[in-house]
Amino acid sequence: MQAYDISQLRVLVLEKHLLIRRLLTEVFRECGVPTVMSTADPNDAFDMFCDSQIDIIFTDWCSGLDGMAFLNRVRQDPTSSNCFVPVVVVTAFTELHNVCVARDNGMTEYLAKPISAKMIYSRLVKVIENNRPFIRTGSFFGPERRRRQQDSYLSQNRRAA
């Protein structure tokens, strides 16, 4: 895995569980991230996001913390300070349906619990290396949902399915 200088990153962690929140914070600090802000409250997280220049968000999605509502707020709220910020959804909801819900709400990456330091860093690297363009339609705003380039998508009529 490629090593990057991430010493200038500013990370926001929205996580319900204190131990996982501390784990994420410590992993980022050990990787050299100087600024990690964390909270269990979505409203506090949104305020932190708007008040600081955040480079990446890791948000929980679980019973008792609606990470999808937070993600929608980041992407859609007119007061959002950066609707293009990469958002990694960290959750134990691993069924394909849940991945699709997160994708359709504009997530950048998905990280299934239980997590490890290597998994956290690998998602960070994916965000750095796979800077996907953003798409806005009537019902969606977020990173391009396709992960693979296929020859059939390269034609002039690629959206005419």
MARBA-3410 file (N, C-alpha, C, O; in Angstrom, 1 decimal):
161
0.8,-1.2,0.0,0.0,0.0,0.0,0.9,1.2,0.0,1.9,1.3,0.7 ~ 0.5,2.2,-0.8,1.3,3.4,-1.0,1.3,4.2,0.4,0.2,4.3,1.0 ~ 2.4,4.8,0.7,2.5,5.7,1.9,2.3,7.1,1.4,2.9,7.5,0.4 ~ 1.5,7.9,2.1,1.3,9.3,1.8,1.6,10.2,2.9,1.5,9.7,4.1 ~ 2.0,11.4,2.6,2.2,12.4,3.7,0.8,13.0,4.0,0.2,13.8,3.3
0.2,12.5,5.1,-1.1,13.0,5.5,-1.0,13.9,6.7,-2.0,14.1,7.5 ~ 0.1,14.6,6.9,0.4,15.4,8.0,-0.4,16.7,8.0,-0.3,17.5,9.0 ~ -1.1,17.0,6.9,-1.8,18.3,6.8,-3.4,18.0,6.9,-4.1,19.0,6.8 ~ -3.8,16.7,6.9,-5.2,16.4,6.9,-5.9,16.8,8.2,-5.3,16.9,9.3 ~ -7.2,17.1,8.0,-8.1,17.5,9.1,-9.2,16.5,9.0,-10.0,16.5,8.0
-9.4,15.6,10.0,-10.4,14.5,9.9,-11.5,14.8,11.0,-11.2,15.2,12.1 ~ -12.7,14.5,10.6,-13.8,14.5,11.5,-14.4,13.1,11.7,-14.6,12.4,10.7 ~ -14.6,12.7,12.9,-15.1,11.4,13.2,-16.4,11.6,13.9,-16.5,12.2,15.0 ~ -17.5,11.0,13.4,-18.8,11.0,14.0,-19.0,9.5,14.3,-19.3,8.7,13.4 ~ -19.0,9.1,15.6,-19.1,7.7,16.0,-19.8,7.7,17.3,-19.5,8.4,18.3
-20.8,6.8,17.4,-21.6,6.7,18.6,-20.9,6.1,19.7,-21.0,6.5,20.9 ~ -20.1,5.0,19.5,-19.4,4.3,20.5,-18.0,4.9,20.9,-17.2,5.1,20.0 ~ -17.9,5.2,22.1,-16.7,5.9,22.6,-15.4,5.1,22.3,-14.4,5.7,21.9 ~ -15.4,3.8,22.5,-14.2,3.0,22.2,-13.8,3.1,20.7,-12.6,3.2,20.4 ~ -14.7,3.0,19.9,-14.4,3.0,18.4,-14.0,4.4,18.0,-13.1,4.6,17.2
-14.7,5.4,18.6,-14.3,6.8,18.4,-12.8,7.1,18.8,-12.1,7.7,18.1 ~ -12.4,6.5,19.9,-11.0,6.7,20.4,-10.1,5.9,19.5,-9.0,6.4,19.2 ~ -10.5,4.7,19.1,-9.7,3.9,18.2,-9.4,4.7,16.9,-8.2,4.8,16.4 ~ -10.5,5.2,16.2,-10.3,5.9,15.0,-9.4,7.1,15.2,-8.5,7.4,14.4 ~ -9.6,7.9,16.3,-8.8,9.1,16.6,-7.3,8.7,16.8,-6.5,9.4,16.2
-7.0,7.6,17.5,-5.7,7.2,17.8,-5.0,6.7,16.5,-3.8,6.9,16.3 ~ -5.7,6.0,15.7,-5.2,5.5,14.4,-4.7,6.6,13.6,-3.6,6.7,13.0 ~ -5.6,7.6,13.4,-5.3,8.8,12.6,-4.1,9.5,13.2,-3.2,10.0,12.4 ~ -4.0,9.7,14.5,-2.9,10.4,15.1,-1.6,9.6,14.9,-0.5,10.2,14.6 ~ -1.6,8.3,15.0,-0.5,7.4,14.8,0.0,7.5,13.3,1.2,7.3,13.0
-0.9,7.7,12.4,-0.6,7.8,11.0,-0.1,9.2,10.7,0.4,9.4,9.5 ~ -0.1,10.1,11.6,0.5,11.5,11.4,-0.6,12.5,11.1,-0.2,13.7,10.7 ~ -1.8,12.3,11.3,-2.9,13.3,11.1,-2.9,14.2,12.4,-3.2,13.7,13.5 ~ -2.6,15.5,12.2,-2.5,16.3,13.4,-3.8,16.8,14.0,-3.9,17.0,15.2 ~ -4.8,16.9,13.1,-6.1,17.4,13.6,-7.2,16.3,13.4,-7.6,16.0,12.2
-7.7,15.8,14.5,-8.8,14.9,14.5,-9.9,15.4,15.4,-9.6,15.4,16.6 ~ -11.0,15.7,14.9,-12.1,16.1,15.8,-13.1,15.0,15.8,-13.4,14.3,14.8 ~ -13.7,14.7,17.0,-14.6,13.6,17.1,-15.8,13.9,18.1,-15.6,14.7,19.0 ~ -16.9,13.3,17.8,-18.1,13.5,18.6,-19.0,12.3,18.3,-18.9,11.6,17.4 ~ -20.0,12.2,19.2,-21.1,11.2,19.0,-22.4,11.9,18.6,-23.4,11.2,18.4
-22.4,13.2,18.5,-23.6,13.9,18.2,-23.6,14.5,16.8,-22.7,15.3,16.5 ~ -24.5,14.1,16.0,-24.5,14.6,14.6,-24.6,16.1,14.4,-24.0,16.7,13.5 ~ -25.4,16.8,15.3,-25.4,18.2,15.3,-24.1,18.9,15.6,-23.7,19.8,14.9 ~ -23.4,18.4,16.6,-22.1,18.9,16.9,-21.1,18.6,15.8,-20.3,19.5,15.5 ~ -21.2,17.4,15.2,-20.4,17.1,14.1,-20.6,18.1,12.9,-19.6,18.5,12.3
-21.8,18.4,12.6,-22.1,19.3,11.5,-21.6,20.7,11.8,-21.0,21.4,10.9 ~ -21.7,21.1,13.1,-21.1,22.4,13.5,-19.6,22.4,13.3,-19.0,23.4,12.8 ~ -19.0,21.3,13.8,-17.5,21.2,13.6,-17.1,21.3,12.2,-16.2,21.9,11.8 ~ -17.9,20.6,11.4,-17.6,20.5,9.9,-17.7,21.9,9.3,-16.9,22.3,8.5 ~ -18.7,22.6,9.7,-18.9,24.0,9.1,-18.0,25.0,9.6,-17.6,25.9,8.9
-17.5,24.8,10.8,-16.6,25.8,11.5,-15.1,25.5,11.2,-14.3,26.4,11.4 ~ -14.8,24.3,10.6,-13.4,24.0,10.4,-13.3,23.5,8.9,-14.3,23.1,8.3 ~ -12.1,23.6,8.4,-11.9,23.1,7.1,-11.5,21.6,7.2,-10.4,21.2,7.3 ~ -12.5,20.7,7.0,-12.4,19.3,7.2,-12.1,18.7,5.8,-12.7,19.0,4.8 ~ -11.1,17.8,5.8,-10.7,17.1,4.5,-11.3,15.8,4.3,-11.5,15.4,3.1
-11.7,15.1,5.4,-12.4,13.8,5.2,-13.2,13.5,6.5,-12.9,13.9,7.6 ~ -14.4,12.9,6.3,-15.3,12.6,7.4,-15.4,11.0,7.5,-15.6,10.4,6.4 ~ -15.3,10.5,8.7,-15.7,9.1,8.9,-16.9,9.1,9.8,-16.9,9.6,10.9 ~ -18.0,8.6,9.3,-19.3,8.7,10.0,-19.8,7.3,10.3,-19.8,6.4,9.5 ~ -20.3,7.1,11.5,-21.0,5.9,11.9,-22.4,5.8,11.3,-22.9,6.9,11.0
-22.9,4.7,11.2,-24.3,4.5,10.8,-24.8,3.3,11.6,-24.4,2.1,11.3 ~ -25.6,3.5,12.6,-26.0,2.4,13.5,-27.3,2.8,14.1,-27.8,3.9,13.9 ~ -27.9,1.9,14.9,-29.1,2.1,15.6,-28.7,3.2,16.6,-27.8,3.1,17.5 ~ -29.4,4.3,16.6,-29.2,5.4,17.5,-28.3,6.5,16.9,-28.2,7.6,17.6 ~ -27.7,6.3,15.8,-27.0,7.4,15.1,-27.2,7.2,13.6,-26.7,6.3,13.0
-28.0,8.1,13.1,-28.4,8.1,11.7,-27.3,8.7,10.8,-27.4,9.9,10.4 ~ -26.3,7.9,10.4,-25.2,8.4,9.6,-25.7,8.9,8.2,-25.1,9.7,7.6 ~ -26.8,8.3,7.7,-27.3,8.7,6.4,-27.9,10.1,6.5,-27.8,10.8,5.5 ~ -28.6,10.4,7.6,-29.1,11.8,7.7,-28.0,12.8,7.8,-28.1,13.8,7.2 ~ -26.9,12.4,8.5,-25.8,13.3,8.6,-25.1,13.5,7.2,-24.8,14.6,6.8
-25.0,12.3,6.5,-24.4,12.4,5.1,-25.2,13.3,4.2,-24.7,14.1,3.5 ~ -26.5,13.1,4.3,-27.4,13.9,3.5,-27.3,15.4,3.8,-27.3,16.3,2.9 ~ -27.1,15.7,5.1,-27.0,17.1,5.5,-25.7,17.7,4.9,-25.6,18.8,4.5 ~ -24.6,16.9,5.0,-23.3,17.3,4.5,-23.4,17.6,3.0,-22.9,18.6,2.5 ~ -24.1,16.7,2.2,-24.2,16.8,0.8,-25.3,17.8,0.3,-25.1,18.5,-0.7
-26.4,18.0,1.1,-27.5,18.7,0.6,-27.8,20.1,1.3,-28.4,21.0,0.7 ~ -27.4,20.2,2.5,-27.7,21.4,3.3,-27.1,22.6,2.7,-25.9,22.6,2.4 ~ -27.8,23.7,2.5,-27.3,24.9,1.9,-26.2,25.6,2.7,-25.3,26.3,2.2 ~ -26.2,25.3,4.0,-25.1,25.8,4.9,-23.9,24.9,5.0,-23.0,25.3,5.7 ~ -23.9,23.8,4.3,-22.8,22.9,4.3,-21.5,23.7,3.8,-21.6,24.3,2.7
-20.4,23.5,4.5,-19.2,24.3,4.1,-18.5,23.6,2.9,-17.7,24.3,2.2 ~ -18.7,22.3,2.7,-18.0,21.7,1.6,-18.8,20.4,1.2,-18.6,19.3,1.8 ~ -19.7,20.5,0.3,-20.6,19.3,0.0,-19.8,18.3,-0.8,-20.3,17.2,-1.0 ~ -18.5,18.6,-1.2,-17.7,17.6,-1.9,-16.8,16.8,-1.0,-16.0,16.0,-1.5 ~ -16.8,17.1,0.2,-15.9,16.4,1.2,-16.0,14.9,1.1,-17.2,14.4,1.0
-15.0,14.1,1.1,-15.1,12.6,1.1,-15.7,12.2,2.4,-15.3,12.6,3.5 ~ -16.6,11.2,2.3,-17.3,10.7,3.5,-17.2,9.2,3.5,-17.6,8.5,2.5 ~ -16.6,8.6,4.5,-16.4,7.2,4.7,-17.5,6.8,5.7,-17.5,7.2,6.8 ~ -18.4,5.9,5.3,-19.4,5.3,6.2,-18.8,4.1,6.9,-18.4,3.2,6.3 ~ -18.8,4.2,8.3,-18.3,3.1,9.1,-19.4,2.4,9.8,-20.1,3.1,10.6
-19.7,1.2,9.5,-20.9,0.6,10.0,-20.9,-1.0,10.1,-20.0,-1.6,9.4 ~ -21.7,-1.5,10.9,-21.9,-3.0,11.0,-23.0,-3.4,10.0,-23.2,-4.6,9.9 ~ -23.7,-2.5,9.4,-24.7,-2.8,8.4,-24.0,-3.2,7.1,-23.6,-2.4,6.3 ~ -23.8,-4.5,6.9,-22.9,-5.0,5.8,-23.7,-5.6,4.7,-23.1,-6.0,3.7 ~ -25.0,-5.7,4.8,-25.8,-6.3,3.7,-25.7,-5.4,2.4,-25.6,-4.2,2.6
-25.8,-6.0,1.3,-25.7,-5.3,0.0,-26.7,-4.1,0.0,-26.4,-3.0,-0.5 ~ -27.9,-4.3,0.5,-28.9,-3.3,0.5,-28.4,-2.0,1.2,-28.6,-0.9,0.8 ~ -27.7,-2.2,2.4,-27.2,-1.1,3.1,-26.1,-0.4,2.4,-26.0,0.9,2.4 ~ -25.2,-1.1,1.7,-24.2,-0.5,0.9,-24.8,0.3,-0.2,-24.3,1.5,-0.4 ~ -25.8,-0.2,-0.8,-26.5,0.6,-1.8,-27.2,1.9,-1.3,-27.2,2.9,-1.9
-27.8,1.8,-0.1,-28.4,2.9,0.5,-27.3,4.0,0.8,-27.5,5.2,0.5 ~ -26.2,3.6,1.3,-25.1,4.5,1.6,-24.6,5.1,0.3,-24.3,6.4,0.2 ~ -24.4,4.3,-0.7,-23.9,4.8,-2.0,-24.9,5.8,-2.6,-24.5,6.8,-3.1 ~ -26.2,5.5,-2.5,-27.2,6.4,-3.1,-27.4,7.7,-2.3,-28.1,8.6,-2.8 ~ -26.9,7.7,-1.1,-26.9,8.9,-0.3,-25.7,9.7,-0.5,-25.5,10.8,0.1
-24.7,9.2,-1.3,-23.5,10.1,-1.6,-22.3,9.7,-0.8,-21.4,10.6,-0.7 ~ -22.2,8.5,-0.3,-20.9,8.2,0.4,-19.8,8.0,-0.5,-20.0,7.7,-1.7 ~ -18.6,8.2,-0.1,-17.4,8.0,-0.9,-16.8,6.6,-0.8,-16.5,6.0,-1.8 ~ -16.7,6.1,0.5,-16.2,4.8,0.7,-17.1,4.2,1.8,-17.8,4.9,2.6 ~ -17.0,2.9,2.0,-17.7,2.1,3.0,-16.7,1.2,3.7,-15.9,0.6,3.1
-16.8,1.2,5.0,-15.9,0.5,5.9,-16.8,-0.3,6.9,-17.5,0.2,7.7 ~ -16.7,-1.7,6.8,-17.5,-2.5,7.6,-16.8,-2.8,8.9,-15.6,-3.1,9.0 ~ -17.6,-2.7,10.0,-17.1,-3.1,11.3,-17.1,-4.6,11.5,-18.0,-5.3,10.9 ~ -16.3,-5.2,12.2,-15.2,-4.6,13.0,-14.1,-4.1,12.1,-13.8,-4.6,11.1 ~ -13.4,-3.0,12.6,-12.4,-2.4,11.9,-11.0,-2.6,12.5,-10.9,-3.0,13.7
-10.0,-2.3,11.7,-8.6,-2.4,12.2,-7.9,-1.2,11.6,-8.4,-0.4,10.8 ~ -6.7,-0.9,12.2,-5.9,0.2,11.7,-5.6,0.1,10.2,-5.6,1.1,9.5 ~ -5.3,-1.1,9.8,-4.9,-1.3,8.4,-6.2,-1.0,7.5,-6.0,-0.3,6.4 ~ -7.3,-1.4,7.9,-8.6,-1.1,7.1,-8.8,0.4,7.1,-9.2,0.9,6.0 ~ -8.6,1.1,8.2,-8.9,2.5,8.3,-7.9,3.2,7.3,-8.4,4.1,6.5
-6.6,2.9,7.3,-5.7,3.5,6.5,-6.0,3.2,5.0,-5.8,4.0,4.1 ~ -6.4,1.9,4.7,-6.7,1.6,3.3,-7.8,2.4,2.8,-7.8,2.7,1.6 ~ -8.8,2.7,3.6,-9.9,3.6,3.1,-9.4,5.0,2.8,-9.8,5.7,1.9 ~ -8.6,5.5,3.7,-8.0,6.8,3.5,-7.2,6.8,2.2,-7.3,7.8,1.4 ~ -6.4,5.8,1.9,-5.7,5.7,0.7,-6.6,5.6,-0.5,-6.3,6.3,-1.6
-7.7,4.9,-0.4,-8.7,4.8,-1.5,-9.2,6.2,-1.8,-9.4,6.5,-3.0 ~ -9.5,6.9,-0.8,-10.1,8.3,-1.0,-9.0,9.1,-1.7,-9.4,9.9,-2.6 ~ -7.8,9.0,-1.4,-6.7,9.8,-2.0,-6.5,9.4,-3.4,-6.4,10.3,-4.3 ~ -6.5,8.1,-3.7,-6.1,7.6,-5.0,-7.3,7.6,-6.0,-7.1,7.7,-7.2 ~ -8.5,7.5,-5.5,-9.7,7.4,-6.4,-10.6,8.6,-6.3,-11.7,8.5,-5.8
-10.1,9.7,-6.7,-10.9,10.9,-6.6,-11.9,10.9,-7.7,-11.6,11.3,-8.9 ~ -13.1,10.5,-7.4,-14.2,10.4,-8.4,-14.9,11.7,-8.6,-15.0,12.5,-7.7 ~ -15.3,11.9,-9.8,-16.1,13.2,-10.1,-17.5,13.1,-9.4,-18.0,12.0,-9.1 ~ -18.0,14.3,-9.1,-19.3,14.3,-8.4,-20.4,14.5,-9.5,-20.2,15.2,-10.5 ~ -21.6,14.0,-9.2,-22.7,14.0,-10.1,-23.9,14.6,-9.3,-24.1,14.4,-8.2
-24.6,15.5,-10.0,-25.8,16.1,-9.5,-27.0,15.8,-10.4,-26.9,16.1,-11.6 ~ -28.0,15.1,-9.9,-29.2,14.9,-10.7,-30.4,15.4,-9.8,-30.1,16.0,-8.7 ~ -31.6,15.2,-10.2,-32.7,15.6,-9.4,-32.8,14.9,-8.1,-33.3,15.6,-7.1 ~ -32.4,13.7,-8.0,-32.5,13.0,-6.7,-31.2,12.5,-6.1,-31.2,11.8,-5.1 ~ -30.1,12.9,-6.7,-28.8,12.4,-6.2,-27.7,13.5,-6.3,-27.6,14.2,-7.3
-26.9,13.6,-5.3,-25.7,14.4,-5.3,-24.6,13.6,-4.6,-24.8,13.3,-3.4 ~ -23.5,13.3,-5.2,-22.4,12.6,-4.6,-21.4,12.2,-5.6,-21.5,12.5,-6.8 ~ -20.4,11.4,-5.2,-19.4,10.9,-6.1,-20.0,9.9,-7.1,-21.0,9.2,-6.8 ~ -19.4,9.9,-8.3,-19.8,8.9,-9.3,-20.0,7.6,-8.7,-19.0,7.1,-8.0 ~ -21.1,6.9,-8.9,-21.4,5.6,-8.2,-20.7,4.4,-8.9,-20.4,3.4,-8.3
-20.3,4.6,-10.2,-19.6,3.5,-10.9,-18.2,3.4,-10.4,-17.5,4.4,-10.3 ~ -17.7,2.2,-10.1,-16.4,2.0,-9.6,-15.4,1.5,-10.8,-14.2,1.6,-10.7 ~ -16.0,0.9,-11.8,-15.2,0.3,-12.9,-15.6,1.0,-14.2,-16.7,1.3,-14.4 ~ -14.6,1.2,-15.0,-14.8,1.7,-16.3,-15.1,0.5,-17.2,-14.3,-0.4,-17.3 ~ -16.2,0.6,-17.9,-16.5,-0.5,-18.9,-16.6,0.1,-20.3,-17.1,1.3,-20.4
-16.2,-0.6,-21.3,-16.2,-0.1,-22.6,-17.6,0.4,-23.0,-17.7,1.3,-23.8 ~ -18.6,-0.3,-22.6,-20.0,0.1,-22.9,-20.4,1.5,-22.4,-21.3,2.1,-22.9 ~ -19.6,2.0,-21.4,-19.9,3.3,-20.9,-19.2,4.4,-21.6,-19.4,5.6,-21.3 ~ -18.3,4.0,-22.5,-17.5,5.0,-23.2,-18.1,5.6,-24.4,-17.6,6.6,-25.0 ~ -19.2,5.1,-24.8,-19.9,5.6,-26.0,-20.6,6.9,-25.8,-20.9,7.3,-24.6
-21.0,7.5,-26.9,-21.8,8.8,-26.8,-23.1,8.6,-26.1,-23.6,9.5,-25.4 ~ -23.7,7.4,-26.2,-25.1,7.1,-25.7,-25.0,6.3,-24.4,-25.9,5.5,-24.1 ~ -24.0,6.5,-23.6,-23.8,5.7,-22.4,-24.9,5.8,-21.4,-25.1,4.9,-20.5 ~ -25.6,6.9,-21.4,-26.7,7.1,-20.4,-28.1,6.8,-21.0,-29.1,7.0,-20.3 ~ -28.1,6.2,-22.1,-29.4,6.0,-22.8,-29.9,4.6,-22.5,-30.7,4.0,-23.4
-29.6,4.0,-21.4,-30.0,2.6,-21.1,-31.5,2.8,-20.8,-32.1,1.8,-20.5
END
